[in-house]
């Protein structure tokens, strides 16, 4: 067993253990046994005692097993702890991605455990205990759902041909988020309008019309990316996400044949997991006229960037 395989096995068991805590915690989510707090005083950004409990469990297990490894966790960062991303093995954790979903009992909730080595995500585990969906991947060895089903779901048959245009896509767009300022909210609403409306309804002064099949928002960036890896979503576009939202899911996406880029969309290099804007495109066979899948995927990236509004996402 190589080291990456060992890390994946360890992270998988740990994620499943955390999943049981999340399930148990959901039984008391409306009681004083699981208080809900506002991060940074924002009603739209929540944390519960279960988030903190799960992150502490993950952190203590990793520290005991891999004392030389580094750690980046959402709730650790929210508590005011700072970190520097280095070439050392670094675990990047979201104890509950979809905390608001968890509080409401909406079942799109996941524990996300990713490992980066030399600043590259190489192991990813995402577990949704409510739907019993376990996504796992390590670099170079494919992505799997519940251990046995290889992603995308068409395997062993060739994945479906990639859409020839944005108008053929089902798009996940996280259009809520913690920032509800008039400027940001207005741009997000405009982006939804642009994605949905038909070119027939657009005035001559505007060319922004995606005419997509539909828009979905499950309230979890991590889960949305995994659904792109499954092949049931064509595109996921996230504005204002964080590294713990994407680190694990990125490995799963890439190993399924998908790609992720930042908002510029044309960089042939690695995605910046600290970039806060992420576009994920599912895997698939190239469209007619395209030489390869990457060419088809990047064309869809350019199309979605043509219709969504530009929004700044500072890290402060």
Secondary structure, DSSP 8 states (H G I E B T S, - for coil): --HHHHHHHHHHHHHHHHHHHHHHHHTTTTSTTS-EEEGGG-TTSEEEHHHHHHHHHHHHHHHHH-TTSEEEEHHHHHTT------SS-EEEEEEEE-HHHHHHT-S--EEEEEEEETTEEEEEEEEETTTTEEEEEETTS-EEETTTEESSTTTTS---B--SSGGG-EEEEE---S---HHHHHHHHHHHHHHHS-GGGS-TT-------SEEE--S-HHHHHHHHHHTS-SEEEEES--HHHHHHHHHHHHHTT-EEE-TT----S---TTSSEEEEE---B--TT-SSHHHHHHHHHHHHHHHS--------
